[in-house]
């Protein structure tokens, strides 16, 4: 009986710990690619380091795939659509919007 209680307590504690980690991780694994892949252009200052892909969202922010495969919203505006000193041009892939031309 004591072993069973201890095992239940450990399992419950592990579940609670994992739930806490899940709740506080930023970013999301999103979006699926239901309409295929599109390519996006812009300028980036390198602030976040390397990234694998991204897209311009409907809110005019750039979302980039960073650590662990999650997408993050560029709150600091380190990605932009126009050229500026310290920014380099990029071309990246991301999810296509409905009806968007897929290249």
Secondary structure, DSSP 8 states (H G I E B T S, - for coil): -HHHHHHHHHHHHHHHHHHHHHHH--SB-----TT-EEEEEEEE--TT---S-EEE-TTS-EEEE-GGG-EEE-TT--EESS--TT-EEEEEEEE--TT----
